[in-house]
Amino acid sequence: MLKLRMQKQLKLLLVDPPHGASFPTLSSQSNITDLSSIHAQIGLEETFYSKGIFKIKIQIPKRYPLQLPIVTFGTPIYRSNIDNGGRICLDILNI
């Protein structure tokens, strides 16, 4: 069941990615069973960070979807809700 869900979500990411996001290491032939992390890049022109490309690592836990993915920024970003390790630190996300 999980493999089927991941295949569906992978296809959706490739066919209709979120605005400004790209997934350079993913392809339709990506092996779902080995998919424990996804590398993404985001960059939006109409924001304060325009012309910037930010690398993101998304780690998929073994208990997904019962456990949330862990997202960290690989590119240094100076925001109050991103710590020095690139981790998102919003209290609302700590369940």
N, CA, C and O atoms as a GROMACS GRO file, in nm:
protein
  380
    1MET      N    1   0.082  -0.120   0.000
    1MET     CA    2   0.000   0.000   0.000
    1MET      C    3   0.086   0.126   0.000
    1MET      O    4   0.060   0.221  -0.074
    2LEU      N    5   0.192   0.126   0.086
    2LEU     CA    6   0.279   0.242   0.095
    2LEU      C    7   0.352   0.265  -0.037
    2LEU      O    8   0.366   0.380  -0.080
    3LYS      N    9   0.398   0.159  -0.100
    3LYS     CA   10   0.469   0.172  -0.227
    3LYS      C   11   0.378   0.235  -0.332
    3LYS      O   12   0.422   0.320  -0.408
    4LEU      N   13   0.253   0.194  -0.336
    4LEU     CA   14   0.156   0.249  -0.430
    4LEU      C   15   0.134   0.398  -0.403
    4LEU      O   16   0.127   0.478  -0.497
    5ARG      N   17   0.122   0.434  -0.277
    5ARG     CA   18   0.103   0.574  -0.240
    5ARG      C   19   0.223   0.658  -0.282
    5ARG      O   20   0.207   0.767  -0.337
    6MET      N   21   0.345   0.608  -0.256
    6MET     CA   22   0.467   0.681  -0.292
    6MET      C   23   0.479   0.696  -0.444
    6MET      O   24   0.521   0.801  -0.492
    7GLN      N   25   0.443   0.594  -0.519
    7GLN     CA   26   0.446   0.603  -0.665
    7GLN      C   27   0.352   0.712  -0.714
    7GLN      O   28   0.386   0.790  -0.803
    8LYS      N   29   0.233   0.716  -0.657
    8LYS     CA   30   0.134   0.817  -0.695
    8LYS      C   31   0.184   0.958  -0.662
    8LYS      O   32   0.170   1.049  -0.744
    9GLN      N   33   0.242   0.976  -0.543
    9GLN     CA   34   0.290   1.107  -0.503
    9GLN      C   35   0.414   1.148  -0.582
    9GLN      O   36   0.431   1.266  -0.613
   10LEU      N   37   0.500   1.054  -0.615
   10LEU     CA   38   0.616   1.082  -0.699
   10LEU      C   39   0.573   1.129  -0.837
   10LEU      O   40   0.627   1.227  -0.890
   11LYS      N   41   0.476   1.060  -0.894
   11LYS     CA   42   0.426   1.098  -1.026
   11LYS      C   43   0.367   1.240  -1.022
   11LYS      O   44   0.390   1.319  -1.113
   12LEU      N   45   0.293   1.271  -0.917
   12LEU     CA   46   0.235   1.404  -0.902
   12LEU      C   47   0.344   1.510  -0.891
   12LEU      O   48   0.332   1.618  -0.950
   13LEU      N   49   0.451   1.482  -0.816
   13LEU     CA   50   0.562   1.578  -0.804
   13LEU      C   51   0.627   1.605  -0.938
   13LEU      O   52   0.666   1.718  -0.967
   14LEU      N   53   0.640   1.502  -1.020
   14LEU     CA   54   0.706   1.517  -1.150
   14LEU      C   55   0.617   1.583  -1.254
   14LEU      O   56   0.664   1.663  -1.335
   15VAL      N   57   0.489   1.550  -1.252
   15VAL     CA   58   0.394   1.603  -1.351
   15VAL      C   59   0.351   1.746  -1.317
   15VAL      O   60   0.341   1.831  -1.405
   16ASP      N   61   0.326   1.771  -1.190
   16ASP     CA   62   0.275   1.901  -1.147
   16ASP      C   63   0.348   1.947  -1.020
   16ASP      O   64   0.290   1.948  -0.911
   17PRO      N   65   0.477   1.986  -1.034
   17PRO     CA   66   0.552   2.025  -0.914
   17PRO      C   67   0.499   2.157  -0.856
   17PRO      O   68   0.439   2.237  -0.928
   18PRO      N   69   0.521   2.179  -0.728
   18PRO     CA   70   0.481   2.307  -0.668
   18PRO      C   71   0.551   2.423  -0.740
   18PRO      O   72   0.662   2.406  -0.792
   19HIS      N   73   0.488   2.538  -0.744
   19HIS     CA   74   0.541   2.656  -0.812
   19HIS      C   75   0.681   2.689  -0.761
   19HIS      O   76   0.700   2.706  -0.640
   20GLY      N   77   0.777   2.698  -0.850
   20GLY     CA   78   0.914   2.735  -0.813
   20GLY      C   79   1.000   2.620  -0.766
   20GLY      O   80   1.116   2.641  -0.732
   21ALA      N   81   0.946   2.498  -0.763
   21ALA     CA   82   1.022   2.383  -0.713
   21ALA      C   83   1.065   2.292  -0.827
   21ALA      O   84   0.994   2.276  -0.927
   22SER      N   85   1.183   2.233  -0.811
   22SER     CA   86   1.229   2.132  -0.906
   22SER      C   87   1.295   2.020  -0.826
   22SER      O   88   1.341   2.039  -0.714
   23PHE      N   89   1.299   1.903  -0.887
   23PHE     CA   90   1.350   1.783  -0.822
   23PHE      C   91   1.452   1.718  -0.915
   23PHE      O   92   1.419   1.623  -0.986
   24PRO      N   93   1.576   1.770  -0.916
   24PRO     CA   94   1.675   1.727  -1.015
   24PRO      C   95   1.715   1.581  -1.008
   24PRO      O   96   1.759   1.525  -1.108
   25THR      N   97   1.701   1.515  -0.893
   25THR     CA   98   1.744   1.375  -0.883
   25THR      C   99   1.629   1.277  -0.902
   25THR      O  100   1.651   1.156  -0.899
   26LEU      N  101   1.507   1.326  -0.920
   26LEU     CA  102   1.392   1.237  -0.939
   26LEU      C  103   1.361   1.218  -1.086
   26LEU      O  104   1.381   1.308  -1.168
   27SER      N  105   1.313   1.101  -1.118
   27SER     CA  106   1.263   1.073  -1.252
   27SER      C  107   1.152   0.971  -1.239
   27SER      O  108   1.132   0.912  -1.133
   28SER      N  109   1.080   0.950  -1.347
   28SER     CA  110   0.970   0.853  -1.342
   28SER      C  111   1.023   0.711  -1.321
   28SER      O  112   0.946   0.622  -1.286
   29GLN      N  113   1.154   0.689  -1.342
   29GLN     CA  114   1.213   0.557  -1.320
   29GLN      C  115   1.276   0.544  -1.181
   29GLN      O  116   1.340   0.443  -1.153
   30SER      N  117   1.259   0.644  -1.094
   30SER     CA  118   1.317   0.638  -0.959
   30SER      C  119   1.262   0.516  -0.886
   30SER      O  120   1.144   0.483  -0.895
   31ASN      N  121   1.350   0.451  -0.812
   31ASN     CA  122   1.313   0.331  -0.737
   31ASN      C  123   1.245   0.373  -0.607
   31ASN      O  124   1.309   0.430  -0.519
   32ILE      N  125   1.117   0.344  -0.595
   32ILE     CA  126   1.039   0.384  -0.479
   32ILE      C  127   1.091   0.318  -0.352
   32ILE      O  128   1.089   0.380  -0.246
   33THR      N  129   1.137   0.194  -0.360
   33THR     CA  130   1.182   0.124  -0.239
   33THR      C  131   1.309   0.186  -0.180
   33THR      O  132   1.334   0.172  -0.061
   34ASP      N  133   1.389   0.254  -0.262
   34ASP     CA  134   1.512   0.317  -0.214
   34ASP      C  135   1.492   0.467  -0.188
   34ASP      O  136   1.589   0.537  -0.160
   35LEU      N  137   1.372   0.515  -0.197
   35LEU     CA  138   1.345   0.657  -0.186
   35LEU      C  139   1.330   0.699  -0.039
   35LEU      O  140   1.219   0.710   0.013
   36SER      N  141   1.443   0.721   0.026
   36SER     CA  142   1.439   0.764   0.165
   36SER      C  143   1.466   0.914   0.176
   36SER      O  144   1.437   0.975   0.279
   37SER      N  145   1.522   0.974   0.072
   37SER     CA  146   1.541   1.119   0.072
   37SER      C  147   1.525   1.173  -0.069
   37SER      O  148   1.557   1.107  -0.168
   38ILE      N  149   1.475   1.294  -0.075
   38ILE     CA  150   1.452   1.363  -0.202
   38ILE      C  151   1.526   1.496  -0.196
   38ILE      O  152   1.516   1.569  -0.097
   39HIS      N  153   1.598   1.527  -0.300
   39HIS     CA  154   1.666   1.656  -0.309
   39HIS      C  155   1.584   1.747  -0.398
   39HIS      O  156   1.545   1.709  -0.509
   40ALA      N  157   1.558   1.866  -0.349
   40ALA     CA  158   1.475   1.962  -0.422
   40ALA      C  159   1.546   2.096  -0.429
   40ALA      O  160   1.640   2.122  -0.353
   41GLN      N  161   1.501   2.178  -0.521
   41GLN     CA  162   1.548   2.315  -0.532
   41GLN      C  163   1.427   2.404  -0.544
   41GLN      O  164   1.332   2.372  -0.616
   42ILE      N  165   1.430   2.517  -0.474
   42ILE     CA  166   1.322   2.613  -0.488
   42ILE      C  167   1.381   2.750  -0.518
   42ILE      O  168   1.491   2.783  -0.475
   43GLY      N  169   1.306   2.827  -0.592
   43GLY     CA  170   1.346   2.963  -0.626
   43GLY      C  171   1.229   3.032  -0.690
   43GLY      O  172   1.178   2.988  -0.793
   44LEU      N  173   1.186   3.141  -0.630
   44LEU     CA  174   1.072   3.217  -0.682
   44LEU      C  175   1.117   3.357  -0.717
   44LEU      O  176   1.187   3.422  -0.639
   45GLU      N  177   1.077   3.403  -0.832
   45GLU     CA  178   1.118   3.535  -0.880
   45GLU      C  179   1.047   3.649  -0.809
   45GLU      O  180   1.107   3.755  -0.789
   46GLU      N  181   0.923   3.631  -0.772
   46GLU     CA  182   0.844   3.741  -0.718
   46GLU      C  183   0.848   3.750  -0.566
   46GLU      O  184   0.750   3.791  -0.503
   47THR      N  185   0.962   3.712  -0.506
   47THR     CA  186   0.975   3.718  -0.362
   47THR      C  187   1.098   3.798  -0.323
   47THR      O  188   1.175   3.842  -0.409
   48PHE      N  189   1.115   3.818  -0.193
   48PHE     CA  190   1.231   3.887  -0.140
   48PHE      C  191   1.360   3.814  -0.178
   48PHE      O  192   1.466   3.876  -0.190
   49TYR      N  193   1.351   3.682  -0.196
   49TYR     CA  194   1.468   3.600  -0.228
   49TYR      C  195   1.480   3.573  -0.378
   49TYR      O  196   1.535   3.470  -0.418
   50SER      N  197   1.430   3.664  -0.461
   50SER     CA  198   1.435   3.640  -0.605
   50SER      C  199   1.579   3.622  -0.653
   50SER      O  200   1.672   3.679  -0.596
   51LYS      N  201   1.595   3.543  -0.756
   51LYS     CA  202   1.723   3.505  -0.817
   51LYS      C  203   1.805   3.412  -0.727
   51LYS      O  204   1.920   3.381  -0.759
   52GLY      N  205   1.748   3.370  -0.617
   52GLY     CA  206   1.816   3.274  -0.530
   52GLY      C  207   1.764   3.134  -0.556
   52GLY      O  208   1.644   3.116  -0.577
   53ILE      N  209   1.853   3.037  -0.554
   53ILE     CA  210   1.814   2.897  -0.564
   53ILE      C  211   1.851   2.833  -0.432
   53ILE      O  212   1.967   2.839  -0.390
   54PHE      N  213   1.754   2.771  -0.366
   54PHE     CA  214   1.775   2.712  -0.236
   54PHE      C  215   1.762   2.561  -0.246
   54PHE      O  216   1.661   2.509  -0.295
   55LYS      N  217   1.864   2.492  -0.198
   55LYS     CA  218   1.864   2.346  -0.200
   55LYS      C  219   1.800   2.295  -0.071
   55LYS      O  220   1.828   2.345   0.038
   56ILE      N  221   1.715   2.195  -0.087
   56ILE     CA  222   1.640   2.138   0.024
   56ILE      C  223   1.654   1.986   0.021
   56ILE      O  224   1.653   1.925  -0.086
   57LYS      N  225   1.665   1.926   0.139
   57LYS     CA  226   1.667   1.781   0.149
   57LYS      C  227   1.542   1.738   0.226
   57LYS      O  228   1.515   1.788   0.336
   58ILE      N  229   1.468   1.647   0.168
   58ILE     CA  230   1.346   1.596   0.229
   58ILE      C  231   1.370   1.448   0.261
   58ILE      O  232   1.388   1.367   0.170
   59GLN      N  233   1.372   1.415   0.390
   59GLN     CA  234   1.394   1.277   0.432
   59GLN      C  235   1.258   1.213   0.462
   59GLN      O  236   1.180   1.263   0.542
   60ILE      N  237   1.234   1.101   0.395
   60ILE     CA  238   1.108   1.028   0.411
   60ILE      C  239   1.129   0.919   0.515
   60ILE      O  240   1.208   0.827   0.493
   61PRO      N  241   1.059   0.928   0.630
   61PRO     CA  242   1.076   0.824   0.734
   61PRO      C  243   1.012   0.692   0.694
   61PRO      O  244   0.923   0.688   0.609
   62LYS      N  245   1.058   0.586   0.755
   62LYS     CA  246   1.003   0.452   0.726
   62LYS      C  247   0.854   0.444   0.759
   62LYS      O  248   0.781   0.367   0.697
   63ARG      N  249   0.810   0.522   0.855
   63ARG     CA  250   0.669   0.517   0.898
   63ARG      C  251   0.582   0.617   0.821
   63ARG      O  252   0.468   0.641   0.862
   64TYR      N  253   0.632   0.676   0.713
   64TYR     CA  254   0.552   0.768   0.633
   64TYR      C  255   0.430   0.693   0.580
   64TYR      O  256   0.445   0.580   0.536
   65PRO      N  257   0.314   0.749   0.582
   65PRO     CA  258   0.267   0.885   0.612
   65PRO      C  259   0.229   0.909   0.759
   65PRO      O  260   0.182   1.017   0.793
   66LEU      N  261   0.249   0.810   0.845
   66LEU     CA  262   0.216   0.829   0.986
   66LEU      C  263   0.315   0.922   1.055
   66LEU      O  264   0.282   0.986   1.155
   67GLN      N  265   0.435   0.930   1.002
   67GLN     CA  266   0.538   1.020   1.053
   67GLN      C  267   0.574   1.119   0.942
   67GLN      O  268   0.590   1.080   0.827
   68LEU      N  269   0.585   1.246   0.977
   68LEU     CA  270   0.609   1.350   0.878
   68LEU      C  271   0.750   1.346   0.821
   68LEU      O  272   0.843   1.306   0.892
   69PRO      N  273   0.768   1.386   0.694
   69PRO     CA  274   0.903   1.400   0.639
   69PRO      C  275   0.980   1.508   0.713
   69PRO      O  276   0.922   1.602   0.768
   70ILE      N  277   1.112   1.494   0.714
   70ILE     CA  278   1.200   1.592   0.777
   70ILE      C  279   1.262   1.676   0.666
   70ILE      O  280   1.326   1.623   0.574
   71VAL      N  281   1.243   1.807   0.674
   71VAL     CA  282   1.291   1.898   0.570
   71VAL      C  283   1.402   1.985   0.626
   71VAL      O  284   1.386   2.047   0.731
   72THR      N  285   1.516   1.989   0.555
   72THR     CA  286   1.627   2.076   0.595
   72THR      C  287   1.677   2.153   0.473
   72THR      O  288   1.679   2.102   0.362
   73PHE      N  289   1.718   2.276   0.498
   73PHE     CA  290   1.776   2.358   0.392
   73PHE      C  291   1.925   2.328   0.383
   73PHE      O  292   1.996   2.332   0.484
   74GLY      N  293   1.974   2.300   0.263
   74GLY     CA  294   2.116   2.281   0.239
   74GLY      C  295   2.185   2.412   0.212
   74GLY      O  296   2.304   2.428   0.239
   75THR      N  297   2.112   2.507   0.160
   75THR     CA  298   2.162   2.641   0.134
   75THR      C  299   2.140   2.725   0.259
   75THR      O  300   2.030   2.726   0.314
   76PRO      N  301   2.244   2.795   0.305
   76PRO     CA  302   2.223   2.881   0.423
   76PRO      C  303   2.113   2.983   0.396
   76PRO      O  304   2.112   3.050   0.293
   77ILE      N  305   2.021   2.994   0.489
   77ILE     CA  306   1.910   3.088   0.475
   77ILE      C  307   1.893   3.157   0.610
   77ILE      O  308   1.897   3.092   0.715
   78TYR      N  309   1.874   3.285   0.607
   78TYR     CA  310   1.866   3.363   0.729
   78TYR      C  311   1.721   3.403   0.753
   78TYR      O  312   1.674   3.507   0.706
   79ARG      N  313   1.652   3.318   0.827
   79ARG     CA  314   1.512   3.339   0.865
   79ARG      C  315   1.499   3.304   1.012
   79ARG      O  316   1.572   3.220   1.065
   80SER      N  317   1.407   3.368   1.077
   80SER     CA  318   1.389   3.344   1.220
   80SER      C  319   1.340   3.203   1.251
   80SER      O  320   1.362   3.154   1.362
   81ASN      N  321   1.276   3.137   1.157
   81ASN     CA  322   1.224   3.003   1.184
   81ASN      C  323   1.307   2.892   1.119
   81ASN      O  324   1.260   2.779   1.106
   82ILE      N  325   1.431   2.925   1.078
   82ILE     CA  326   1.526   2.826   1.026
   82ILE      C  327   1.651   2.834   1.113
   82ILE      O  328   1.711   2.941   1.124
   83ASP      N  329   1.691   2.721   1.175
   83ASP     CA  330   1.809   2.726   1.262
   83ASP      C  331   1.937   2.713   1.181
   83ASP      O  332   1.933   2.701   1.058
   84ASN      N  333   2.053   2.717   1.249
   84ASN     CA  334   2.183   2.712   1.181
   84ASN      C  335   2.207   2.581   1.106
   84ASN      O  336   2.287   2.577   1.013
   85GLY      N  337   2.138   2.475   1.144
   85GLY     CA  338   2.150   2.346   1.076
   85GLY      C  339   2.057   2.331   0.957
   85GLY      O  340   2.054   2.226   0.893
   86GLY      N  341   1.980   2.438   0.926
   86GLY     CA  342   1.888   2.433   0.814
   86GLY      C  343   1.753   2.372   0.846
   86GLY      O  344   1.670   2.352   0.757
   87ARG      N  345   1.730   2.341   0.974
   87ARG     CA  346   1.605   2.279   1.013
   87ARG      C  347   1.497   2.384   1.037
   87ARG      O  348   1.524   2.493   1.088
   88ILE      N  349   1.375   2.349   0.999
   88ILE     CA  350   1.261   2.436   1.025
   88ILE      C  351   1.226   2.422   1.172
   88ILE      O  352   1.205   2.311   1.220
   89CYS      N  353   1.220   2.534   1.243
   89CYS     CA  354   1.192   2.527   1.387
   89CYS      C  355   1.068   2.609   1.420
   89CYS      O  356   1.075   2.717   1.478
   90LEU      N  357   0.957   2.554   1.382
   90LEU     CA  358   0.828   2.610   1.419
   90LEU      C  359   0.765   2.519   1.522
   90LEU      O  360   0.751   2.399   1.498
   91ASP      N  361   0.727   2.575   1.634
   91ASP     CA  362   0.668   2.492   1.740
   91ASP      C  363   0.546   2.416   1.692
   91ASP      O  364   0.519   2.306   1.741
   92ILE      N  365   0.472   2.472   1.598
   92ILE     CA  366   0.350   2.407   1.550
   92ILE      C  367   0.380   2.276   1.478
   92ILE      O  368   0.294   2.189   1.472
   93LEU      N  369   0.504   2.261   1.423
   93LEU     CA  370   0.540   2.139   1.352
   93LEU      C  371   0.590   2.029   1.444
   93LEU      O  372   0.599   1.914   1.402
   94ASN      N  373   0.621   2.061   1.569
   94ASN     CA  374   0.669   1.961   1.665
   94ASN      C  375   0.550   1.895   1.733
   94ASN      O  376   0.496   1.944   1.832
   95ILE      N  377   0.511   1.784   1.676
   95ILE     CA  378   0.394   1.712   1.727
   95ILE      C  379   0.439   1.608   1.827
   95ILE      O  380   0.356   1.535   1.883
   0.00000   0.00000   0.00000
